[in-house]
Amino acid sequence: MVCLGNICRSPSAEGVLRIALGKRGLADKVGVDSAGTAAWHVGNSPDPRSVAHAKKRAVDITSCRARQVASDDFHVFDYVLAMDKSNLHALKQLQPANSKARLDLLLSFGSLPGFDQVPDPYYGEQDGFDMVLDLIEAGVSGLIDHIVAHDLRLPQ
């Protein structure tokens, strides 16, 4: 899961995905991480507003620490999913030619009407953090359905 600074959207997506995988009995079969395309917040905890809004949904992201996308990510992960088109573009520039990762938008797997990107809530109002979680939950649900349907290593 990738956003710009790895302190709002992508750690929220990491946490939501971990919980959803656990509910589907897949927590030990799918690796999850998050990162940012920029290095501004490397080592920092998620934004306190993201932590608080995730906690209201029983998602704990307090152990996440911001890091920047690394070249190895494109070899380790099957999917590297961006929250928005700008970060998807940055990922395409960073992706090594011989990597296996599929790059896409998280919301290409599922969304709410009128949204194809997860907007950055950092400079907005509090309700933006709830909208981000609504969108992430929709994307994660579709992503898990896609993974289960297309990965023969997982139970159908």
C-alpha positions as CSV (number, residue, x, y, z in Angstrom):
1,M,0.0,0.0,0.0
2,V,1.6,3.3,-1.1
3,C,0.8,6.9,-0.6
4,L,3.0,10.0,-0.5
5,G,4.4,10.2,3.0
6,N,3.2,6.9,4.5
7,I,1.6,8.5,7.5
8,C,-2.1,8.7,6.6
9,R,-3.6,6.6,3.7
10,S,-1.1,3.8,3.3
11,P,-0.7,2.8,6.9
12,S,-4.5,3.0,7.2
13,A,-4.8,0.7,4.2
14,E,-2.1,-1.7,5.7
15,G,-4.1,-1.9,8.9
16,V,-7.5,-2.4,7.2
17,L,-6.0,-5.1,4.9
18,R,-4.5,-7.0,7.8
19,I,-7.8,-7.0,9.7
20,A,-9.7,-8.1,6.6
21,L,-7.3,-10.9,5.8
22,G,-7.6,-12.1,9.3
23,K,-11.4,-12.2,9.0
24,R,-11.0,-14.3,5.8
25,G,-8.5,-16.7,7.4
26,L,-5.7,-15.4,5.1
27,A,-3.5,-13.5,7.6
28,D,-0.7,-16.0,7.5
29,K,-0.9,-16.4,3.7
30,V,-0.6,-12.8,2.4
31,G,2.2,-10.4,3.4
32,V,1.2,-6.8,3.9
33,D,3.2,-3.6,4.2
34,S,3.0,0.1,3.4
35,A,5.4,2.8,2.2
36,G,5.6,6.3,0.7
37,T,7.0,7.5,-2.5
38,A,8.6,10.5,-0.6
39,A,11.0,10.3,2.4
40,W,9.7,13.2,4.4
41,H,8.3,11.2,7.3
42,V,10.7,8.1,7.4
43,G,10.6,6.5,10.8
44,N,7.6,8.5,12.0
45,S,4.4,7.0,13.4
46,P,1.2,7.5,11.5
47,D,-0.6,10.8,11.7
48,P,-2.5,10.9,15.1
49,R,-5.8,11.7,13.2
50,S,-5.3,8.5,11.1
51,V,-4.6,6.5,14.2
52,A,-7.7,7.9,16.0
53,H,-10.1,7.3,13.1
54,A,-8.7,3.8,12.4
55,K,-9.1,3.0,16.1
56,K,-12.8,3.9,15.9
57,R,-13.0,1.0,13.4
58,A,-11.0,-1.4,15.6
59,V,-7.9,-1.0,13.3
60,D,-4.7,-0.5,15.2
61,I,-2.0,1.2,13.1
62,T,0.2,2.4,16.0
63,S,3.0,0.0,15.2
64,C,3.4,1.2,11.6
65,R,6.4,3.4,10.9
66,A,6.8,5.4,7.7
67,R,9.3,4.2,5.2
68,Q,10.1,5.0,1.6
69,V,9.4,2.6,-1.3
70,A,12.5,0.5,-2.0
71,S,13.5,-1.3,-5.1
72,D,13.1,-4.7,-3.3
73,D,9.4,-4.0,-2.8
74,F,8.8,-4.6,-6.5
75,H,10.4,-8.0,-6.2
76,V,9.0,-9.1,-2.8
77,F,5.3,-8.1,-3.4
78,D,2.9,-9.3,-6.0
79,Y,0.9,-6.1,-5.8
80,V,2.1,-2.6,-5.2
81,L,-1.0,-0.5,-4.9
82,A,-1.1,3.3,-4.9
83,M,-3.7,5.5,-3.3
84,D,-3.8,8.0,-6.1
85,K,-2.6,8.5,-9.7
86,S,0.3,10.7,-8.8
87,N,1.8,8.0,-6.6
88,L,1.0,5.4,-9.2
89,H,3.0,7.4,-11.7
90,A,5.9,7.7,-9.3
91,L,5.8,3.9,-8.7
92,K,6.0,3.3,-12.4
93,Q,9.1,5.4,-12.6
94,L,10.7,3.5,-9.7
95,Q,9.8,0.0,-10.8
96,P,12.8,-2.1,-11.9
97,A,12.4,-3.6,-15.4
98,N,12.7,-7.2,-14.2
99,S,10.2,-7.0,-11.2
100,K,7.2,-9.1,-10.8
101,A,4.9,-6.6,-9.0
102,R,1.6,-5.5,-10.5
103,L,1.2,-1.8,-10.1
104,D,-2.3,-0.4,-9.8
105,L,-4.6,1.8,-7.8
106,L,-6.2,0.2,-4.7
107,L,-9.5,1.5,-5.9
108,S,-9.3,-0.4,-9.2
109,F,-10.4,-3.4,-7.1
110,G,-13.4,-1.7,-5.6
111,S,-14.6,1.7,-4.7
112,L,-17.5,3.9,-3.8
113,P,-19.5,5.8,-6.5
114,G,-17.6,8.8,-7.9
115,F,-14.1,7.8,-6.6
116,D,-11.2,6.3,-8.4
117,Q,-8.5,7.5,-6.0
118,V,-8.1,7.8,-2.2
119,P,-7.8,11.5,-1.5
120,D,-5.1,12.7,0.8
121,P,-6.8,13.8,4.1
122,Y,-3.7,15.5,5.5
123,Y,-4.7,19.1,4.9
124,G,-8.4,18.6,5.2
125,E,-11.1,18.3,7.8
126,Q,-11.6,15.4,10.2
127,D,-14.3,13.8,8.1
128,G,-11.8,13.3,5.3
129,F,-10.1,10.6,7.4
130,D,-13.4,8.7,7.7
131,M,-13.9,9.0,3.9
132,V,-10.4,7.6,3.4
133,L,-11.3,4.6,5.5
134,D,-14.6,4.1,3.7
135,L,-12.7,4.0,0.4
136,I,-9.9,1.8,1.7
137,E,-12.4,-0.7,3.1
138,A,-14.1,-0.9,-0.3
139,G,-10.8,-1.3,-2.2
140,V,-9.5,-3.9,0.3
141,S,-12.7,-6.0,0.0
142,G,-12.4,-6.1,-3.8
143,L,-8.6,-6.8,-3.6
144,I,-9.1,-9.8,-1.3
145,D,-11.8,-11.2,-3.6
146,H,-9.5,-10.7,-6.6
147,I,-6.5,-12.4,-4.8
148,V,-8.6,-15.4,-3.7
149,A,-10.1,-15.8,-7.2
150,H,-6.7,-15.5,-9.0
151,D,-4.1,-17.1,-6.7
152,L,-4.3,-20.8,-6.9
153,R,-2.2,-21.0,-3.7
154,L,-5.1,-19.7,-1.6
155,P,-8.3,-21.4,-0.5
156,Q,-11.3,-20.5,-2.7
